[in-house]
Amino acid sequence: MITIEQLQPIVLPEPIKWWPPAFGWWFLAATLLIAILLWRYVKHRRLQGQKAQQTLTLDPLRESALQQLHSLPKPFDGEQAGPWLQQLNQLLKRICAVRYPDYASHTLSGREWLAFLDSRCPAAGLTRWMILVNGSYQPDCRLDDKAIVQLQQAIDIWIRKHV
């Protein structure tokens, strides 16, 4: 028989250390953090895209101006371009009168008018279209079909992107 004196002392197990966690836990935490940040970034970008889409579709002045621009009869096949150019100028002047009432843009003409338009949207490049301001005063102003399409595209860009 064994006596108590002969027994070995009880060895308690060492407690499990919780800090620092093993490499797998660090990897899991980093993956989780990256997933959360990526989810927030995608959500933020999607929200920005929706806001941008709403501002483009909810601006009645731009939509109305674009409809008017595309409804104007174009002087294709060598027709007289003066009346069309005059209507384009009138459309641009009306937009500027509403958007920029403090600049007195309705008093501008010639190069100053084109420079004012370009200062609001350089991407349209309207300063190279001097015919826009001079064409309605020429007795026999005719444009080729390619120039008509390019000028309309430039004005379309200006309407869509002006400040």
N, C-alpha and C positions, 0 to 999 in steps of 0.2 A: 503494500500500500504506500501511496505517495503522501507525504505530508506537505503542508502548506509551505514550509520553508524550502522545500525542494522545487517548487514551481518557479518558473521564469516569470519575471515581471511582464505585465500586459503591455504590449506595444500597440499604441493607437495608430491608425493610419494617418498619414500626413494629409492635411486638408488640401483640396484641389484649389489651385490658384486661378482666380478669375481674371487677373490682369497681369500681363498683357495677354489678350486672346491669341489663339493660334492663327497662323497665316491665312487659313481658309476663311476665318471670320472677318479678317481685314479685307480680303478680296470680296466677300459678300457685301460688306458695308460700302465699299467703293463702287461696286456694281449698282447697288441700290441708289446711291447718291447720284451717279451718272444717269440712271434711268429717270429719276425724278427731275433732274435739271433738263434733260432732253425733252421730257413731257411738257414741262413749263415753257421751254423755248418754242416748241411746235405750237402749243396753245396760243402763245403770245403772237407768233407770226400769223397764225390763222386769223386771229382777232384783228390784227393790223390790216390784213388783206380784205377782210370784210368791211372795215371802216373805209378803206380806200375805195372799194367798190361802191359803197353807199354814197360817198361824196361825189363820185363820178356820175352815178345814176340819179342822184337827187338834186343836181344843179339844173334847175329849169332854164336858166339863161343859156347855158352851153347847149343843152338839148335843142332848144328852140332855134338857136343860131345855126347849129349843124343841119337841122331840118330845112331851114331857109336856104342855106348854102347849097345843099344837094337838090333843092327844088328849082333853083334858078336855071333857066334854059341856057345851055352852053352854046357858044357860036362855033360849032364844028363845021367842017367842010368849007372854010373860007368865008363864013358869014361875017358881018360887021361885029366887032368885039367891043366897041365903045360902050354901048348900053350895059353889057354884061359887066365890064370893068367898073362902071359907075355904080351898079348895084352892089358889087363886092365892096367898094369903098363905103357905101352907105351902111351896109351891114356891119363892117368893122367900126365905123364911127359910132353907130348905135351901141355896140357892145362896150366900147371905150367910154361913152358918155355915162353908161350905167356903172361900170366897174371902177372907173377912175374919174369921178366928177370933179375932183380938186385940181386936175392937171390941164383942164381946158384943151383937151386933145381935139375937140371939134374945130378949133381954130388953126390947127396945123395943116400943112400941105407940102407936097413935094418930098424932098429928101428928109425933112424934119419929121413928117408924118411916118415915113418908112422907118426912120431911126427910132421913133417912139414905139412903133409896133415891135421892132427888133429888141428894144430894151425890155419889153415885157415877156418876150419869148424868143430868145436867140436861135432855138432849135428850128424854127420855121424858116429862117433865112429870107425874110421878106425884103430886105434892103437890095437884093439883087433883082427885084421885080419892079423896076422903075416904070415899066409899062402900066403897072397898076394905077399910078397916079397921073401919068401923061396920056394914056391910051384913050380916055374918054374925051380928050380935047383934040385929038387928031381927026382930020376929016375922013380918012379911010384907014381905020385901024383893023388889021386882020392878024390873027394868030394861028399858028399851025396847031393841029390837034394835040400834039405832044406837049406843047407849051401850056395849052389850056388845062390839060390834066395835071401837069406839074404845079401850076399856079393854084389850082383848086386844092391839091394835096397840101401845099404849103399853108394855105389859109385854114384848111381843116386842122392841121397840126397846131397852128396858132390858137384857134378856138379851143381846142382840147387842153392845151398846156399853158396858156397865158396865166400869169400870176393872179 
